[in-house]
Amino acid sequence: MNDYKKILSECAEKIQPFIHRTPVLTSNYLNKLSGAEVYFKCENFQKMGAFKMRGAMHAILNLSDDQKSKGVVTHSSGNMAQAVALGAQLLNIPAYIVMPENAPQVKKDAVKGYGGKITEVFPTIGDRQDAADEISNRLGAAFLHPSNDFNVILGQGTAAKELLEDYPDLNVVMTPVGGGGLLAGTSMAVQAFGKSCITIGGEPSNVDDAFRSMKSGRIEINEKANTIADGLRTHLGDINFPIIQKNVERIILVDEDEIIAALRLIWERMKIIIEPSCAVPFAALLKEKESFRGKKVGIIITGGNVDLGKLPF
């Protein structure tokens, strides 16, 4: 725990000049509806619109000068793509971004706007990784994994660190889980800075690999990725999974209708734009109200980069 506190504090100090300290919002209506006191850490107001800026910036800053000169490459359905592109732009280094062809157009446009050079591929993890490896081998660009990289994980954990600095008596911190970087980093921050606080993940039932991984004790893979939560269509890695196993209390599954209902509630009642992936932990809280009744719950709102032409309501 003391090690977590030291390395997360060093990480937060390093990335501080390049990120926003995002606000925490509450809603009396959503508190009454859920029976809990809910504190939403709004990373939709982060630079480039998502928490991924934290991890991307930390990973890029930790590269050597020689590595920076050759650029960085990542694969992402959108938010890590934008974060790496913007982080590289801020440091004036090249960014090569592999994106699935079905990624939201708003995210592709943003990557281009930040100067990222996009390669589109068939939407499988294997195709994404193969393309990123080819670019790395050909150009010497440093590969940054979107979630299974320790420097990325530390950066993502700084959102929960800030949340717990603002509200140190939280009982629970919840995040969505896709690749596992945010959940792992959050769990480290909770262990380091929380007081009798636990970490819980929310995951779509249609892509329940993290839930199954926690049950089986090994990394499980999804055969399909049919969920509205486009940021969660991936699986855990060998770096973040052991951290999640050690520190995360449990993962709650929610179906697509529950995600959409929670998404709509936050849009309508809080007047903020959030992505479907962000609604997953709040949907999990609503699904298991009795487990959270009377508790103080922090939720990381992960991003606000929405394709407004494809809203589910």
Secondary structure, 3 states (H helix, E strand, C coil): CHHHHHHHHHHHHHHHHHCCCCCEECCHHHHHHHCCEEEEEEHHHCHHHECHHHHHHHHHHCCCHHHHHHCEEEECCCHHHHHHHHHHHHCCCCEEEEEECCCCHHHHHHHHHCCCEEEEECCCHHHHHHHHHHHHHHHCCEECCCCCCHHHHHHHHHHHHHHHHHCCCCCEEEEECCCCHHHHHHHHHHHHHCCCCEEEEEEEHHHCHHHHHHHHCCCCCCCCCCCCCHHHCCCCCCCHHHHHHHHEEEEEEECHHHHHHHHHHHHHHHCCCCCHHHHHHHHHHHHCHHHHCCCEEEEEECECCCCHHHCCC
